[in-house]
Amino acid sequence: MSARDLFDLTGRVAIVTGAGQGIGRAFAKALAECGAVPVIAELNEAKAAAVATEIMDAGGKAFAVTTDVADPASIDEMIEAVTDEFGRIDILINNAGIFSTLEMRPFDQIPLEEWERVLRVNLTGPFLCARAVLPAMRQAKWGRIINIASGAVRLGRPNYLHYIATKAALAGMSLSMARELGGDGITVNAILPGATFTEIERKTVTPAQKERIIAMQCIPRAETPDDLIGTMLYLASPASGFVTGQTINLDGGVTSS
Ligand SMILES: NC(=O)c1ccc[n+]([C@@H]2O[C@H](COP(=O)([O-])OP(=O)(O)OC[C@H]3O[C@@H](n4cnc5c(N)ncnc54)[C@H](O)[C@@H]3O)[C@@H](O)[C@H]2O)c1
């Protein structure tokens, strides 16, 4: 394979869950710019359609499918729609999560229903989606699974224990999945973003906390989704074929390894 081909994503079909806004939206747009077809597998139908339109207006290809990653039947429908349309699934980015809408609270005040819902979407969702893409990836003997965890698991940030628990589990799950799938030509890696400031306002980081986070970074500016794209594209591309089971911190140097 030529050096140029190592980074060629032309025609690759990439499911990006939760791509209706924020980091997932940035990923979908970047994949389309590289010639891949992002599947915007998003719970919010209007937002999924808007991102697909945005991409197509810019000359790219995109496919929006309303999907609830907490619901196996909804995932099956999405996979069927993608398979019917494209006949292949090359890349899965498990990005959907209950995140920007989370209330911060001491863990002993988290209602059990909320705990279970966060686990269901943030952890069971990636498990269900990974399981669902396997037949297509195994048949092709090629696949890339990228789990979006969080650098917060390395910091022990308080007041959203359910979220932290799911993201730590995702990092662990990535290595074990990688061990099971290496022989099939499928890599599994986790990206651990630091506090990433998207177009969506959220309650999990106050302005004072934002300043403190930036002060902890080696690179002293706010992280944005653009800071995640290079690594995502690398992990999605043929270039990363021997990189698997890794958890990669993308936090401007707050944490190491
Ligand atoms: N922004 C950050 O600072 C940061 C840091 C570390 C990790 N992350 C992780 O990156 C990912 C994206 O973050 P973001 O800031 O864009 O989050 P966000 O909350 O802005 O967006 C999440 C998206 O997921 C969708 N979603 C929620 N539940 C879903 C479901 N059941 N099925 C399908 N889609 C669903 C939402 O509708 C939304 O479009 C999340 O997994 C988050 O935990 C974010």
The ligand as an SDF file (V2000), in Angstrom:
LIG
                    3D

 44 48  0  0  0  0  0  0  0  0999 V2000
  -17.4880   17.5050   25.0660 N   0  0  0  0  0  0  0  0  0  0  0  0
  -16.6470   17.0190   25.9770 C   0  0  0  0  0  0  0  0  0  0  0  0
  -16.0480   17.7550   26.7760 O   0  0  0  0  0  0  0  0  0  0  0  0
  -16.3830   15.5540   26.0630 C   0  0  0  0  0  0  0  0  0  0  0  0
  -15.2620   15.1200   26.7890 C   0  0  0  0  0  0  0  0  0  0  0  0
  -15.0000   13.7600   26.8750 C   0  0  0  0  0  0  0  0  0  0  0  0
  -15.8380   12.8640   26.2410 C   0  0  0  0  0  0  0  0  0  0  0  0
  -16.9290   13.3190   25.5520 N   0  0  0  0  0  0  0  0  0  0  0  0
  -17.7890   12.3210   24.9140 C   0  0  0  0  0  0  0  0  0  0  0  0
  -17.8610   12.5780   23.5220 O   0  0  0  0  0  0  0  0  0  0  0  0
  -19.1460   12.2210   23.0330 C   0  0  0  0  0  0  0  0  0  0  0  0
  -19.7760   13.4060   22.3520 C   0  0  0  0  0  0  0  0  0  0  0  0
  -19.7500   14.5230   23.2450 O   0  0  0  0  0  0  0  0  0  0  0  0
  -20.5530   15.8580   22.9190 P   0  0  0  0  0  0  0  0  0  0  0  0
  -19.9280   16.9390   23.7200 O   0  0  0  0  0  0  0  0  0  0  0  0
  -20.7060   16.0250   21.4580 O   0  0  0  0  0  0  0  0  0  0  0  0
  -21.9750   15.4450   23.5880 O   0  0  0  0  0  0  0  0  0  0  0  0
  -23.4560   16.0200   23.3380 P   0  0  0  0  0  0  0  0  0  0  0  0
  -24.2350   15.7420   24.5750 O   0  0  0  0  0  0  0  0  0  0  0  0
  -23.3940   17.4310   22.8440 O   0  0  0  0  0  0  0  0  0  0  0  0
  -24.0120   15.1430   22.1370 O   0  0  0  0  0  0  0  0  0  0  0  0
  -24.3970   13.8020   22.3250 C   0  0  0  0  0  0  0  0  0  0  0  0
  -25.2300   13.3640   21.1430 C   0  0  0  0  0  0  0  0  0  0  0  0
  -25.6370   12.0190   21.3840 O   0  0  0  0  0  0  0  0  0  0  0  0
  -27.0200   11.9160   21.0540 C   0  0  0  0  0  0  0  0  0  0  0  0
  -27.6270   10.8210   21.8150 N   0  0  0  0  0  0  0  0  0  0  0  0
  -27.9340   10.8050   23.1370 C   0  0  0  0  0  0  0  0  0  0  0  0
  -28.5230    9.6480   23.4560 N   0  0  0  0  0  0  0  0  0  0  0  0
  -28.5840    8.9120   22.3170 C   0  0  0  0  0  0  0  0  0  0  0  0
  -29.0990    7.6260   22.0090 C   0  0  0  0  0  0  0  0  0  0  0  0
  -29.6980    6.8720   22.9410 N   0  0  0  0  0  0  0  0  0  0  0  0
  -28.9780    7.1660   20.7370 N   0  0  0  0  0  0  0  0  0  0  0  0
  -28.3940    7.9400   19.7750 C   0  0  0  0  0  0  0  0  0  0  0  0
  -27.9180    9.1820   20.0040 N   0  0  0  0  0  0  0  0  0  0  0  0
  -28.0140    9.6520   21.2660 C   0  0  0  0  0  0  0  0  0  0  0  0
  -27.5970   13.2620   21.4510 C   0  0  0  0  0  0  0  0  0  0  0  0
  -28.8660   13.5010   20.8500 O   0  0  0  0  0  0  0  0  0  0  0  0
  -26.5020   14.2020   20.9680 C   0  0  0  0  0  0  0  0  0  0  0  0
  -26.6780   14.5300   19.5970 O   0  0  0  0  0  0  0  0  0  0  0  0
  -19.9460   11.7270   24.2370 C   0  0  0  0  0  0  0  0  0  0  0  0
  -19.8540   10.3210   24.3290 O   0  0  0  0  0  0  0  0  0  0  0  0
  -19.2160   12.3610   25.4050 C   0  0  0  0  0  0  0  0  0  0  0  0
  -19.3860   11.6350   26.5820 O   0  0  0  0  0  0  0  0  0  0  0  0
  -17.2100   14.6380   25.4500 C   0  0  0  0  0  0  0  0  0  0  0  0
  1  2  1  0
  2  3  2  0
  2  4  1  0
  4  5  1  0
  4 44  2  0
  5  6  2  0
  6  7  1  0
  7  8  2  0
  8  9  1  0
  8 44  1  0
  9 10  1  0
  9 42  1  0
 10 11  1  0
 11 12  1  0
 11 40  1  0
 12 13  1  0
 13 14  1  0
 14 15  2  0
 14 16  1  0
 14 17  1  0
 17 18  1  0
 18 19  2  0
 18 20  1  0
 18 21  1  0
 21 22  1  0
 22 23  1  0
 23 24  1  0
 23 38  1  0
 24 25  1  0
 25 26  1  0
 25 36  1  0
 26 27  1  0
 26 35  1  0
 27 28  2  0
 28 29  1  0
 29 30  1  0
 29 35  2  0
 30 31  1  0
 30 32  2  0
 32 33  1  0
 33 34  2  0
 34 35  1  0
 36 37  1  0
 36 38  1  0
 38 39  1  0
 40 41  1  0
 40 42  1  0
 42 43  1  0
M  CHG  2   8   1  16  -1
M  END
$$$$
